[in-house]
């Protein structure tokens, strides 16, 4: 029975995704794409997720030092066929070179928001209060178990 699409990625999907990520990174580092938006931007490929049939690779990228990521993502998607041709020598062991799709990776923004929340005075106060309560609660139980 085939796995549902909502299940976790298989080892093969993860392995192929990492190979595609490495190939994309090399192409972007070599500066082979003649698009001014792409060539003037440092782009980090953070993750590549493969479809279960390995026909579609969705690359999550972060343009570094750029406020508006939409222009860079649009340029990458516009040049996806060219980029696919450039990564194909690196992926020659694959039966079919996957179609490339580029998406903005917002995980860094989410991490920084969570970090800012954890550092806020209100949360720090609540965390300190929680630690004091844990120690007070643990005292009698710890004595009884000793």
Residue pairs with C-beta under 8 A, 6 or more apart in sequence:
3 10
3 52
5 52
9 17
9 49
9 50
10 52
12 54
13 49
13 50
13 51
13 52
13 54
14 50
16 50
16 54
16 57
16 94
16 98
17 47
17 48
17 49
17 50
17 57
18 48
19 90
19 91
19 94
20 48
20 50
20 57
20 59
20 87
20 91
20 98
20 100
21 45
21 47
21 48
21 59
22 90
23 87
23 90
23 91
24 45
24 48
24 59
24 83
24 87
24 100
25 45
26 87
26 90
27 33
27 83
27 86
27 87
28 38
28 43
28 45
31 39
32 86
33 39
33 79
33 82
33 83
33 86
35 75
35 78
35 79
37 71
37 72
37 75
38 72
38 75
38 76
38 79
41 63
41 64
41 65
41 66
41 72
42 63
42 64
42 65
43 61
43 62
43 63
43 64
43 72
43 76
44 61
44 62
44 63
44 64
44 105
45 59
45 60
45 61
46 60
46 61
46 62
46 105
46 107
47 59
47 60
47 105
48 57
48 58
48 59
48 60
49 57
49 58
49 60
50 56
50 57
50 58
50 98
51 57
51 58
51 98
54 94
54 96
54 98
55 96
55 98
55 99
56 98
56 99
56 101
57 98
57 99
57 100
57 101
58 101
58 102
58 103
59 76
59 100
59 101
59 102
59 103
60 103
60 104
60 105
60 107
61 72
61 73
61 76
61 102
61 103
61 104
61 105
62 69
62 104
62 105
62 108
63 69
63 72
63 73
66 72
69 104
70 104
73 102
73 103
73 104
76 83
76 102
77 101
77 102
80 99
80 100
80 101
80 102
83 100
84 97
84 98
84 99
84 100
87 97
87 100
88 97
91 97
117 123
118 124
